Amino acid sequence: MSHLHRIKTLLARIVRAARTAWRRVRRVLCALWTGVLRLVLTVALIAALGDGAARDTSLSARVTALARDHLFDYAAWEVEALWGKLRESVLGVGPYLDDERGHALVLVYLETLSATQEVEAQIERLYADPDVTDPDAVAAPLRAERDALRERLRADQPLVESLIEGQVSAVLADEGFGLLGQVLPPVAMHFTETPVALVVSPRERIAVATNLDLDALPIEERESLEARIDEALGVSSLVVPLGGLSLYPAMIVEPSSTDTARKLARAFEVTAHEWAHHYLVFYPLGWEYNARAETRIINETTATFFGRAVAQRVIARYYPELPVPQYPSFLAASAAPQESMPETPPGDPDAPPPFDYAREMAATRARVDFLLWQGMVEAAETYMAAQQRKFARNGYPIRKLNQAYFAFYGGYQGEPGAGGADPTGPAIEGILARSATLEDFLRTMREITRREALVGVGGG
């Protein structure tokens, strides 16, 4: 019996060791498979989206020549990001954490990020204060605190990213995107300092003539570069910040809101927004991203509404103690006049109406479009300069309001404003409202590449 018992014990140990080895092998195989998928998707994105600049080849070449010292190095970024994702997928503990533990870790990370950003803001204020004669010495303790906080963030970032990816993936699977337990393409994001976009528009019309991604630039260098390009090429240019880029993994800027709920929602929103681009790259709306300005606007606006809807679902599921984010809506704006009037005494009839940013921006865009259509370029630019000052007086500082501003921000029509009378935003929101799931929404949108077809489906 003792001999038989030893044999049974030995066999049990062999079985346990085999199971443990198989789990490890399976995890490595899954990581390698995910890595292959990520590599394939990266190649597909490069092939489909190009460099984001192919509108006017000759103009693009001249703009590139003026901005070449600031062009962003994608290859170096991809190598670092893909290696970090592979290492985390093989060695990380994210898949083994329960929802409660993952919830706590994400919130702690964002609290540390908020503390870091506040210290960084204090340092920037010191260097900008003319009364501080030696900012290096005064800011030394703050720099040490910042460096310690950044080190903590770097240590926790891979795990937190995997948790965010997992939470977004779970919601996407619920919405119909899962295949054999895997969301395709796999959700992948990486917090980083994103590049800025140099947007160039012709002066005589609003259109993205070329769009280059540059290293993050301080404000004075942005102004200098824009001035050189405008003077040399007779165009309207603007350097704008980006919230994310649909590389693979997606490049996500660190959310900067001081409110934890908004910071968290923004992380989910941008992650899902960029995932929508990854998904659409395999369909006409992604293939033709660079073919026409209207197709790019449809693509970006689709991703905007999709990202917001996913953020709302992730917050409701994993962070029920936090408020679900609410976003501006074309549908709500169109329904607002039909609501009952508040029972309050009428105000002074001679008093100016309260400033409405969205309405004023939409009216500004419509007026600029009309003036440019009339060929009155200088009048349009004078009007935009006056409107820029008006927005600033009412608490909405805009660094530069020009044709390039409308060309860029008019491509993200998630709310009334920079799109003016363009029906793209209302039509896409209408399709989303009528879709049973987010998968139904993207299934509809992925085939629509022209504004005429969109309006026919969306009723915008």
N, C-alpha and C positions, 0 to 999 in steps of 0.2 A: 504493500500500500504506500509506503513512504517513497518507493521508487516511482510508482505511478503518479503520486502527488507532485514529485519533483518535475516529472515530464509535463504534467498539466500546468504547473506554475511557469515552466520554461516556455511552453506554447503560448500561455496567456501574455507573457512578457513580449514574445515575438510578435503577437497580434497587435498589442498596444504600440510597440515600436513601429510596426508597419503602418498602422493608422496614423501615428504622428508624422512619420516620414511622408505618407501620402498627402496629408493636409499641407505640409510644407511644400511638396512638389506641386500640388494643385495651386497653391498660392503663387508660387513662382511662375507656373504656366499661365495663370490668369493675368499676372503682371506683365509677362512677355506678350500675351495676346493683346492686352490693352495698349502696350507700347507700340505694337505693330499697327493697331487701329489708329493710334495717335499720329504715327508717322505717315500713314496713308492719308489721313485727313489733312495733315499739314501740307503735304504735296498737293492735294486737291484744292486746298484754299489758295495756295500760291498760284496754281494754274488758273483758278476761276476768278480770283480777285485781283491778281497782278499786284502792282505796287500802289493801287488806289490813285494813280495819277494819269492814266491813259485817256485823256479827253482830247487834247490838242497837242499832238506830238511835238511840233516845233516850239510851241509856247512852253510845254513841259521841260524840254531840253534847256531852254534859256532860264527858266525859273530854277531848275536843278543846278545849273552852273552858278547862280547867285547864292544858292543855299547849301552848296555841297559840303561846306565845313561843318554843317549842323545835322546832316542826314543821320537818321537813327540806324544802329547796327542790329538788324534783326537776327542775323546768324548767331552772333554771340549770345543774344538773349535766349534764343531757342535752345541752344546747347545746354545752357545753365538750367533753364526751366524744365526741359525734358528729363535731364539727369535727376533733378530734385524729385520729380514725380515718380520716376522709376524707383528711386531709393525709398520713398515713402510707401509705395504700393507693396514693396517686398518686405520692408522692415518695420513699417509703421503699425501702430496699435489701433488706429481709427476704426477698422471694421469690427473690433471686439468690444467697443464701448457701447453701453446702452444709451438710449435717447436722453435720459436724465443727465448722465455724466457728460455727454457730448454738448447738451444745452448749456451746462455750466461752463465748460471750457471755452466755448465760443464767446459767451458773454464776458468772461474774464479777459480774454484776448482783446475784445473791443474796448473794455475799460482801460486796459494798459495802453492801447492805441490812442485813446482820447487823452490820457495823461501825457503821452509822448508828444502828441500834436500841440498840446497846450504849452509844454516846455519849449517846443520849437517856435511857437508863435511869440513867446516871451523873448527868445533870443533874437528873432527878426526885429521885434520892436526896439530892442536895445541898439542894434546896428543902424536902425533908421532914425534914432533919436539924436538930433544935433547937439543936445546938451551932454551926451555921454562922450567924453573925450577919448576914452580908451575902452572901446567895447570888448576887445579881446580879453582884457583882464576882468572886467565886470561880468562878462558872460561865462567865464571859465567854470564856475560851479554848475551853471545850468547846462553847459555842454557835457560835463561829466555825467550829470543826471540823465540827459538825453541819450548819451552813449550806452548807459546801463539799461535804460528802458528799451532801446533799439536792439540790444543784445538779447534781451528777454523775448522780444517779439520774433527775432530771427529763429530762436530755439523752438518757439511754439507754432510758428507759421505753417510748416508742412502739415502738422496734425490738424490745425484749425481749417486749413484749406480742404483737407480730405473730408472733414466733417461737413463743411458747407456743400461740397460736391455731393456727398451722400444724401443730405437733406433735400437738395434740389432734385437729385435723381429719383428719390422716393416719390416726390410729388409728380414728376414727369411720368413715372411708371403708372401712377394712379390715373393720370390723364390720358393714358393710351399709348405712350411711347415705348413701353417695355417690350422686349423680345427675349423670351427664355430667361427672365430675371435681369436682363441687361438693357440699359438705355443706350440706344445707338443714335448718333455717336456718343461715346462716354462723356459725361460732364467733366471738364477739366478747367481749372482756373488757377491763377497765380497773382497774388497781390504784389504790386510793383509800382515804381514811379513810371507812369506811362509817358510816351512821347507826346509832343504837341503836334497839331495839324496846321500846316501852312495852306490856306485856302486862297485860290486866286480866281477872280471873276472878271469878265470883261466889264468895262465901265458902262457900255451902252445897253447892257441887259444883265439880268440876274441869272447866273449859271455857274456851275463848278467847271471852270476851264482846266484846272489842274489842282491836285491835292497831294502834298508831300508830307510824310511824317518825319519830324525832326526831334533831336534831343530836347529835353526840357530846358527852356530858356528863361532867364530872368526878364522882367518886364522891359528893361532898357534895351536889351538885345532884340526883343520882339519888335519894338518900335523902330529900331534902326533897320532891321531886315525888311520890314514892311515898306519903309520909306525908300530904300534902295530899289526894291522891286517895282513899286509904283512909278518911281521916276524913270527907271530904265526901260520899262516895258509898257507904260501907259495903261496900267490895269488897276484893279481894286484888290488889295490883298489883306489878309487878316490871319494872325496866328492865334489859334484857339486851343484851350485845354480839351483833353479827351477823357471820358469816363472809363473807357475800356477799348480793347481791340480784339478782333476775332482771329487772333493767332491760335495756335494749339499747343499748350493750354492757353485759354483766353487770358489776355493781359488786363487785369482789373486794378484800377487806381484805388488806393486806400480811401475808404469813405471818410469824409471830414466833418460830418455833422457832430455837434456837441451832444445831441440827444441819442442815447443808445438805441432806442427803437428805430429811429430814422437811419442811423448808421447801419444797423443790422439789415433793415429792409433794402437799403441801397446796395449792400453787398450781394444780396440774393437777386435783386432786380438786374444788376449789371451782369452777373454770372449767367442768368437765364437769357438776357438780351443777347449776349455773345454766343450762347449755345444755340439760339435760334438761327444765327448766321451760320454756325457749323452745320445745322440740319439743312438749311435752305441751299447750301452750296451744291447739293446733289440734285436740285430741281431747277426748273426754268427761272424762277425768281432769283436764285443764286447765280446760275450760269450767266445771266444777262445783267448782272449788277452794274457792270461798267458800260453796257451798251447804250443806255439812254439815261438822262437825268431823271425822268419820271420813274424809271424802274428802280433806281437807287433810292428814291424817296419812298416808294412803296415798300421796298425791302427794309429800310431803316425804321419806318413807321410801324411795320408789322412787328419787328423785333422789340420796339419800344412798348407797344401794348402787351405783347407776350411776356416780356420781362416783368412788367408791373403785375400782371395777373399771377405769375408764378410766385413773386414775392409775397403777395397777399395770402396765397395758399400755404406757403412755407411758414410764415409767421403764425397763421391760425393753427397750424398743426403742431409745430414744435415749440412755439413761444406764446402760448395762449394768454399769459399774463400781460403781454404787450399789446398795444393797440394795433389793429390791422391798418396798414398804410392806406390813405385815400389820395387819389390823384385827380388832377383836373380832367374834365370830360366835355367833349362836344355835345353829347346827348343831354347831359345835365344843363349845359349852357343854353341849348335850344329849348329846353323845357322850362327854364327859370321864369320867363315872362308870363307863363300861364299859371304860376303859383299865386295864391291869394295874397293880397297886399297886407302888410303889417298894420295893425291897429295902433298907429302912432300919429301924432299931430303932424301935418305937413310942415316941411322946413321952409326956409326963406326962398321964395321963387327966384330971387335974383342971385342966390349963392351958386357958385360953380358946382357941377356934379362931382362926386368923389372920383378919384383917379382910378381907372380900371386898366391895369397893365395889359391884359390879354386883348381887350377891345382896342386900346390905343395902339398896340403893336400891329394888330391886324389892319387897322386903318392906315397906319404908316406904310406898311407893305403895299397895300392897295394903291395908295397915292404915288409911291415910288414907281410901281409897275406902270401906272398911267403916264407919269412924266417921262419915263424911259421910252415907252411906246411912242410918245410924241417926239422923241429925239431930243428932249430937253435934259441932257446929261448933267450939266452944271447946276441947273435948277433943282434936279433930284438930289444932288450931293449937298447943296445948300440946305435943302429941306431936311435931309437926314441929320446934318450937323445940328440944326435947330431942335429936332426931335430928340437927339441924344441929350442935349442940355435939359429938355423938358423931363425926360425919364429920370435924369439925375436929381433934378429938383424934387421929384416925387418919390425919392428913395430907391431908385433902380439904376445904379451906376453902370453904364455900359461903356467900356473903354473906347470902342470905335464902332459906329453904326454906318455901314457902307454896303455896297453891293455884295461883297464877299460874306458879310455877316448874314444877310438874308439867304445867300446861296447855301451856306453851311447849315444854319439853324432851321431854315425852311425845309431841309431834308429830314427832319425829325418831328413829324407832325403829331405828337402825342397830346396836344392841347391847342386851344385857340391861340393865335399870336402870329409868329413869324411866317406861317404859311399863307396868311392873307385869305383870299377867297378860294384857294386850292381845295377841292373836295376830297382829297386823298385821306386826310385824318378822319373826318366824319364817316366816310364810307368804310374804312377799316374797322373803326370802333363799332359800327353797326354790324359788321360781319362777326366780330368777336361776341357781341351781345346775343346774337342768334345761334352761336355755336354751342352744341351740347358739351363738348370738351375742348381743351386746348389743342388736342391732336386733330379734332375736326377743323378747328380754326386754321392751323398751319397747313392741313391737307387742302383746304380751299385756297389759301393765300399763295401756296407754293407754285401754282400754275398761272397766277395773274402777274403780267409784266407790263401792262399798258393801262394808263389812267382810264381810258374809255371802257375797257373791260371791267375794271375795278368798280366804276360807278354803276355799271349795269348790274353787277352782282350785289354791291353794297347799298345801292339806292342812295348814294351821297349826292 
